[in-house]
Structure formats: structure tokens, C-alpha cells
Amino acid sequence: MAKYRVTIDKDACIGDGICISICPEVFEFDDEGKARVTEKYRTASNYEGEVEANEELENCLTQAESMCPTQAIKLFKLE
């Protein structure tokens, strides 16, 4: 399994929700209608997390990153 650090630039996020529809296990809306990392994967803040991803989860993460209209989501492979 691959391990990823996930970050969301809250200022860049426009609340489009494509990441949530693609990968709801990792992304959800915050109180302002912006994307945040779900509690299960959260680390330092609501907008950072670490995900140990099987192939299916890895696919949805990479799709969410590439489909974000403002490139607010960044993935960093740790392993």
C-alpha cells in the first residue's frame, strides 16, 4: 500500500465538491462549504492528512487531485 500526505489549500478551494464526489472517504465539506480531510485521515489541521491507500483509494485520491478546478488539492507520496 502507498502512503500519501494530502493537503488542501483552503483559500484556493471554491467548494466545487468534485473531490468529495470522487473520494468521499477522504474529503468532506467544512462549515464554510470548502473541502477538508475527513477526521479518519486528518493530521495537523482540517486541511492536512495522511492516507495509507490501497489501489482503489489511491485511484480516487489521484483523480480528486487532477480534477480539482483550482488545484487546491496536493498529494505527496511518502512511501
N, C-alpha and C positions, 0 to 999 in steps of 0.2 A: 504494500500500500504506500502511496505517496503522501507526503505531509506538506501542507501549504500554509503560509501566512496569508491572510486575507485582510485587505484594508479597503475602507470606503471613505472617499473624500466627501464629507457631509456637505461642504459648501458647493461642490460641483454637482451633487446629486439633485435631480429635478423631480424625483418621486415618480418616475415613469412606471416603475414596478415590473419591468421585464425580468429583472434578476429574481424577483420573488416568484413570478410565474414559472420561470425556468428551474429554479433551485430553492424551493420553499424550506428545505431542511436547514439551509444556511442563512438565508436572507428573509427579513420581515420588515414591516413598516414601523418607524418610531412614532412618537406622538405628533410630530410635525409633518408626517407623510413622506419622510425620507427613508431610504433603506438603511438598515443596521444589521449586524450579525446576530443570529439567534443566540439566546442565552447558553445553549449547549456548547457553542464553539467560541464564545466571547473570551477575550483575554484582558488587555489593558483598558479598553473602553468599549462602548456600544458599537464602535466602528472599526474594531480590530478583532481578529480571531485566528485560531489555528485549527485546521481541519485535517484529520487523518482520513484520506479519501480512498475508497475503493474505486474501481473503474467507472461505475455509474455516477458516483458523486464527483469524481474528477471531471467527467464529461460535462456535467451541469455547471460546475464552477467555471470551467474554461469558456463555456457558452455564455454564461452570465457576464463574464469579463468582456468578451468580444462584442456582445450585443448591447452593452450599456451605451446609450446615446451620448453621454458626456465623458466616457472613460473614467468614471468615478471609482470603479472597482479595479483593484490591482491584486494580482496573485504573485506570490513569491514561493517558488518550490524550495523546501527546506531539506528534503532528502531525495 
